Amino acid sequence: MSEDILYKVIYLNNDEIHEIYAEEVTDDALFGFIRVKGIQFNQGETQLVVDPSLEKLKQEFNGVTASFIPVHEVIRIDVVKSMGTPKIKEVASNSKVAKFPKAFIPIRES
């Protein structure tokens, strides 16, 4: 009896923390990226209050079959039993979450 696996992926995107749920997360052949496939939203639930961050995520991933997220932007990946609400949070100025420093490659003059 196999159980469907659901992943919660938390990552940084333009100074925002995105939390999404997906059916498949793999380290793909594209070096330095993870592939997130089967992004899920609470389709079955009817809500009286509209969450703007959820609507923004739905718009961002509309028509997307797979998304490639840079490894250095990933904060955490969990295997979860049930789905929560996907959301976007602003990074607070006093937050302990920081971007990983980007590699600096000096340009050599010939």
Secondary structure, DSSP 8 states (H G I E B T S, - for coil): -----EEEEEEEETTEEEEEEEEEEEE-SSTTEEEEEEEE---S---SS--HHHHHHHHHTTT-SEEEEEGGGEEEEEEESS----EEEE--TT-S--------------
